[in-house]
Amino acid sequence: QVQLVESGGGLVQPGGSLRLSCVASGIVFRTAHMGWARQAPGQQRESVATITGIGSTNYADSAKGRFTISRDNAKKTVFLQMNNLQPEDTGIYYCATVGNPRYWGQGTQVTVSA
């Protein structure tokens, strides 16, 4: 029923940019607190950014100044604009609802390498 489908990942060089998208279905999206998390190889999953239904945002320290989370409620989509990507940003990026219950997408791979 609840589906979160990520897209936009890929391979980029350091300093490059990617824009991730997450299309939601099966939820009342306009009031849903949404977020992005990532998991690097051999590491725990970590929160990257969150956004409330009215657009209030929070970012991990590693993302501040480089990443921007946004949403389009009409399209039931949350975005993550990632600029000045670095190798340490490599990982699988997951879209999720924030709260209880929490739903996760399947993830999209982001690889930053020269």
QUIFENTA-V269377 format. One record per pair of residues at least 12 apart in sequence whose C-alpha atoms are under 7 Angstrom apart, sorted by the first residue. I is the first residue (numbers start at 1). J is the second residue. Records with the same first field share a line. If there is no record, write none. Layout:
I=J + J
This chain:
1=26
2=25 + 26 + 27
3=24 + 25 + 26 + 105
4=22 + 23 + 24 + 25 + 95 + 104 + 105
5=22 + 23 + 24 + 105 + 106
6=20 + 21 + 22 + 23 + 95 + 105 + 107 + 108
7=20 + 21 + 22 + 108
8=20 + 21
9=108 + 109 + 110
10=109 + 110 + 111
11=110 + 111 + 112
12=111 + 112 + 113
13=112 + 113 + 114
14=84 + 85 + 86 + 87 + 112 + 113 + 114
15=84 + 85 + 86
16=83 + 84 + 85
17=82 + 83 + 84 + 85
18=81 + 82 + 83
19=79 + 80 + 81 + 82
20=79 + 80 + 81
21=77 + 78 + 79 + 80
22=77 + 78 + 79 + 95
23=76 + 77 + 78
24=76 + 77
29=73 + 76
30=53 + 73
31=53
32=52 + 53 + 97
33=51 + 52 + 53 + 97 + 98
34=50 + 51 + 52 + 96 + 97 + 98
35=49 + 50 + 51 + 95 + 96 + 97 + 98
36=48 + 49 + 50 + 93 + 94 + 95 + 96
37=93 + 94 + 95
38=91 + 92 + 93 + 94
39=91 + 92 + 93
40=90 + 91 + 92
41=91
47=60
48=60 + 63
49=69
51=69
66=82 + 83 + 84
67=80 + 81 + 82 + 83
68=80 + 81 + 82
69=81
85=112
86=112
87=112 + 113
89=112
90=110 + 111 + 112
91=109 + 110 + 111
92=107 + 108 + 109 + 110
93=107 + 108 + 109 + 110
94=106 + 107 + 108
95=107
